[in-house]
Amino acid sequence: MTGRQHGTPSDGTAGGIGAALERRGFTTRALRARAAVVGVALAMVAAGAGVFLVGNLSNAFGPGSLCEGAVSADALHDALGPGAVGEQKYGDGSLHSGTAFCTATVSYGVFGNERSVTVELLKDTGLSVLADDAEARLFGASANGGAAGAAFDHRAWALLPEDCGNGLRVAVRSGGDDRSDARKLAGLAVSAANRVATQRACGRVPMPVPQELSEAGKEHDLDRNAVCGLPGLTFASAPGGAGLRETVTTATDPLWACRIRSTGDPASSAAFTIGTEPRLLTAGAPKDEPGLGRARWVGPGEMVATCHGKPAYFRMSWDGIQKLVPDSDETWKQFLTAGGRAIGCEPIM
């Protein structure tokens, strides 16, 4: 009767392994045992290498959030790409109270290709900190489910939700020389703003990732009869024929900003800024002194006027270009008139 002999299995049992080793020259039991040990060791090395690579190419063994819970690993990966995440906190306070900031990192690959973003909560009381945001890509609350802020190649900021109070925004800034994606940084800023709001027990409805971003402001020659693109806002001719260049945001929500520089004198500059989103600034009490039209002074170079029942803040600042403006009160009147018209405000003057 034909058939398989005992002890000579044709499948992957120990006998089959032994027969396979015999065919490869491992003719003694000792040699076969040694080969089996080597095979197990190699399998363990391969498994260990796999774990090492998984740990360095993903966040499989890392935390789900960083920076006191203000940054989710998923949002960080969306902004900076895949990899293992880490953090470094700076300051003795806490991020969600605005007394400390944190750097979140993503490392990818065996050699630790690291990308990072710094996250902090800012408390703003005036438009001066936003005067240089003229090249921003803006996203306004009405088109983005309540999310409002600005994004750039290397940074972004987002306001906290409406019931968290005014003057609070989360700012993120990417590290290194690599340019980040402005839209992804905007999403990270909004995500962090939502998480900070949760920690502060406000913002009951999370804001969505912004979908509508304006185009970035581009520098171009200034039109002296329509400064910053505002018909009616004028400048005098520059002494000596010095040229002026301006950069203006292409949207007005949550702010409008224009930055002007002199090509003949790099140290000379000016800025016009309008805060159109009530959450943008901590409300300043109007000073008990005469204003201009319906506008009232709230600080040096800054006025507030009510636009459709909400405050809108107007700011002018100068550094060496005052000589081009014959009368600052007249310029303020022009700015309030033309700027108010640009943001759809009722007549201020």
C-alpha positions in Angstrom: 0.0 0.0 0.0 1.4 3.3 -1.0 1.3 6.5 1.1 3.2 8.9 3.2 5.8 7.4 5.6 5.6 8.2 9.3 7.8 11.2 10.3 8.0 12.7 6.8 5.4 15.4 6.7 5.0 17.4 3.6 3.6 20.5 5.3 5.3 23.1 7.5 5.8 21.0 10.7 9.1 20.5 12.5 9.8 17.3 10.4 9.3 19.3 7.2 11.7 22.0 8.4 14.2 19.4 9.3 14.0 17.8 5.8 14.3 21.2 4.2 17.5 21.9 6.3 18.9 18.5 5.3 18.5 19.3 1.7 20.5 22.5 2.2 23.4 20.7 3.9 22.4 20.9 7.5 22.8 17.1 8.0 23.2 16.9 11.7 20.7 17.7 14.5 23.2 20.3 16.0 23.5 22.2 12.7 19.8 22.1 12.1 19.1 23.5 15.7 21.7 26.2 15.2 20.1 27.3 11.9 16.7 27.4 13.5 18.0 29.7 16.3 19.5 32.0 13.7 16.2 32.1 11.8 14.3 33.0 14.9 16.9 35.7 15.7 16.6 37.2 12.2 12.8 37.2 12.5 13.1 39.1 15.8 15.5 41.6 14.3 13.1 42.1 11.4 10.2 42.6 13.8 12.2 45.0 15.9 13.2 47.0 12.8 9.5 47.1 11.8 8.6 48.5 15.2 11.4 51.1 15.0 10.3 52.2 11.5 6.7 52.4 12.6 7.7 54.5 15.5 9.8 56.8 13.4 7.5 57.1 10.4 4.2 57.5 12.3 2.8 58.5 15.6 1.7 54.9 16.4 3.1 55.0 19.9 2.8 58.7 20.6 0.3 61.0 22.3 -3.0 62.0 20.8 -2.7 65.6 21.9 0.1 68.1 22.9 0.6 71.5 24.4 -1.8 71.0 27.4 -4.3 69.5 25.0 -4.5 72.6 22.8 -3.0 70.8 19.7 -4.4 67.4 18.5 -1.9 65.1 16.8 -4.3 64.7 13.9 -4.5 68.4 13.3 -0.7 68.7 13.6 -0.3 65.9 11.0 -2.8 67.7 8.7 -0.6 70.8 8.9 2.9 69.4 8.9 2.6 65.8 7.6 3.0 62.4 9.2 5.5 61.3 11.8 6.0 61.0 15.6 4.9 64.0 17.6 6.6 65.8 20.5 6.4 69.1 22.4 8.4 71.6 24.3 6.7 74.1 26.6 8.1 77.5 27.4 7.1 79.7 30.3 6.0 79.0 33.9 2.2 79.5 33.3 -0.2 77.7 31.0 -0.9 78.1 27.3 -4.7 78.3 27.7 -4.4 81.2 30.1 -2.0 83.1 27.7 1.0 83.0 30.1 3.1 80.4 28.2 3.6 79.0 24.7 4.5 75.6 23.3 6.3 74.2 20.3 4.8 71.0 18.8 7.0 68.9 16.6 6.6 66.2 14.0 9.6 63.9 13.3 9.6 61.7 10.2 12.2 59.1 9.2 15.2 57.4 10.6 17.2 60.6 10.7 14.6 62.7 12.5 13.5 65.0 9.7 11.7 67.5 12.1 9.1 70.1 11.4 7.6 72.3 14.2 4.9 74.9 15.0 4.8 77.2 17.9 1.3 77.8 19.5 0.3 80.5 21.8 -2.8 82.3 23.1 -2.6 86.1 22.5 -4.6 88.8 24.3 -5.0 91.8 22.1 -6.3 95.2 23.1 -5.4 97.3 20.1 -4.9 97.2 16.3 -1.2 98.0 16.5 -0.3 94.3 16.6 -2.2 93.7 13.3 -0.9 96.7 11.3 1.6 94.5 9.4 -1.0 91.9 8.4 -1.7 93.5 5.0 -0.6 90.4 3.0 -2.8 88.1 5.0 -5.2 85.6 3.5 -8.4 86.3 5.6 -11.3 84.1 6.5 -14.4 85.7 8.0 -17.0 84.3 10.3 -20.0 84.7 8.0 -18.5 82.4 5.3 -16.8 79.9 7.6 -19.3 78.9 10.3 -18.0 81.3 12.9 -14.2 80.7 12.3 -12.4 84.0 11.7 -8.7 84.8 11.3 -5.8 85.2 9.0 -3.2 82.9 7.4 0.2 83.4 5.8 3.0 81.2 4.4 4.6 80.6 7.9 1.9 81.6 10.4 -1.8 81.9 11.1 -4.2 83.1 13.8 -7.8 82.3 14.7 -10.2 84.1 17.0 -11.7 82.1 19.9 -15.5 81.5 19.6 -18.0 84.3 20.2 -18.9 83.4 23.8 -15.2 83.3 24.9 -14.9 87.1 25.1 -13.1 89.6 22.8 -9.4 90.1 22.2 -8.4 86.4 22.3 -6.8 84.6 19.4 -4.6 81.5 19.0 -1.5 82.1 16.9 0.5 79.3 15.2 3.9 79.8 13.6 5.8 77.1 11.7 9.5 76.7 12.2 12.3 76.2 9.7 12.8 77.5 6.2 10.2 75.2 4.5 7.1 77.1 3.5 3.9 75.7 5.0 0.4 75.7 3.4 -1.5 78.7 4.6 -4.8 76.9 4.4 -3.5 74.0 6.6 -2.0 76.5 9.1 -5.4 78.2 9.3 -7.1 74.8 10.0 -4.5 74.1 12.8 -5.1 77.6 14.3 -8.9 77.0 14.3 -8.5 73.5 15.8 -6.3 74.9 18.6 -8.8 77.8 19.2 -11.6 75.3 19.6 -9.5 73.2 22.1 -8.4 76.2 24.1 -12.1 77.3 24.2 -13.0 73.9 25.7 -10.3 74.3 28.3 -11.7 77.7 29.2 -15.2 76.4 29.3 -16.5 78.5 26.5 -17.3 77.9 22.8 -20.0 75.3 23.1 -20.2 74.8 19.3 -16.8 74.0 17.7 -15.9 76.2 14.7 -15.3 74.3 11.4 -12.1 74.3 9.4 -12.2 77.4 7.3 -13.0 76.8 3.7 -13.1 80.4 2.2 -9.7 82.2 2.3 -9.2 85.5 0.5 -6.2 86.0 -1.8 -3.0 87.3 -0.3 -2.4 91.1 -0.5 0.3 92.0 -3.0 2.5 95.0 -3.0 2.0 97.6 -5.8 2.5 101.3 -6.5 0.4 103.6 -4.5 -2.3 105.8 -6.1 -2.1 109.2 -4.4 -5.8 109.9 -5.2 -7.0 106.5 -3.8 -4.5 105.5 -1.1 -4.9 101.8 -0.1 -7.6 101.5 -2.8 -9.9 103.9 -1.0 -11.2 106.6 -3.3 -11.1 109.9 -1.4 -8.1 109.1 0.8 -5.3 111.2 -0.7 -1.6 111.8 -0.2 0.4 114.9 -1.3 3.2 114.5 -3.8 6.4 113.1 -2.2 9.3 115.5 -1.9 12.1 114.7 -4.3 9.9 112.3 -6.3 10.2 109.5 -3.7 8.0 106.5 -4.7 5.5 104.9 -2.4 4.4 101.2 -2.4 1.4 99.7 -0.7 0.1 96.3 0.3 -3.6 95.9 1.0 -5.7 92.9 2.2 -8.1 91.7 -0.5 -11.0 91.2 2.1 -12.3 93.2 5.0 -13.4 90.5 7.5 -12.2 90.1 10.2 -9.9 93.1 9.5 -8.8 95.3 6.8 -5.1 96.4 6.7 -2.9 98.5 4.4 0.9 98.9 4.8 2.7 101.7 3.0 6.5 102.0 2.5 8.8 104.6 0.9 11.1 103.3 -1.8 13.4 106.2 -1.3 13.6 105.9 2.5 13.2 102.3 3.8 12.8 103.6 7.3 9.6 105.5 6.4 6.3 103.7 6.6 2.6 104.1 7.4 -0.3 101.8 8.1 -4.1 102.0 8.0 -6.1 99.3 9.8 -9.8 98.6 10.4 -11.0 96.0 12.9 -14.4 94.8 11.5 -14.9 91.7 13.7 -16.1 92.5 17.3 -14.2 89.5 18.7 -10.9 90.9 17.4 -10.2 93.4 20.1 -11.0 94.0 23.8 -13.6 96.8 23.7 -11.9 100.1 24.6 -14.0 102.7 26.4 -14.3 105.9 24.2 -12.4 108.8 25.7 -14.3 111.7 27.2 -13.2 114.2 24.5 -14.5 115.3 21.1 -14.1 112.9 18.3 -14.7 113.2 14.5 -18.3 112.7 13.3 -19.6 109.5 15.0 -16.1 108.2 15.8 -14.6 108.5 19.2 -11.0 108.2 20.4 -10.1 105.0 22.3 -6.3 105.4 22.3 -3.4 107.1 20.5 -4.1 106.9 16.8 -7.1 104.7 17.2 -10.9 105.5 17.0 -14.1 103.5 17.3 -17.4 103.9 15.5 -20.6 101.9 15.6 -21.3 100.1 12.3 -24.7 98.4 12.1 -24.8 98.1 15.9 -21.3 96.7 16.3 -18.0 98.5 17.0 -15.5 99.0 14.2 -12.0 100.2 15.1 -9.9 102.5 12.9 -6.2 103.0 13.3 -3.5 105.1 11.5 0.2 105.0 12.3 3.1 106.9 10.8 6.8 106.5 10.8 8.5 109.3 8.7 5.7 109.8 6.2 3.8 112.5 8.1 5.4 115.1 5.9 3.3 113.8 3.0 0.1 114.6 4.9 -0.6 118.3 5.3 -3.3 118.0 8.0 -3.8 114.8 10.1 -7.4 115.7 11.1 -8.2 116.0 7.4 -6.6 112.6 6.7 -8.6 111.1 9.6 -11.8 112.5 8.1 -10.9 111.0 4.7 -10.0 107.7 6.3 -13.2 107.4 8.3 -15.3 108.4 5.3 -13.6 106.2 2.7 -12.8 103.3 5.1 -16.3 103.3 6.5 -17.7 103.1 3.0 -15.4 100.2 2.1 -16.6 98.0 5.0 -20.3 98.9 4.4 -20.7 101.1 7.5 -23.3 103.9 7.8 -21.8 107.4 7.2 -19.4 108.2 10.0 -18.7 111.8 9.1 
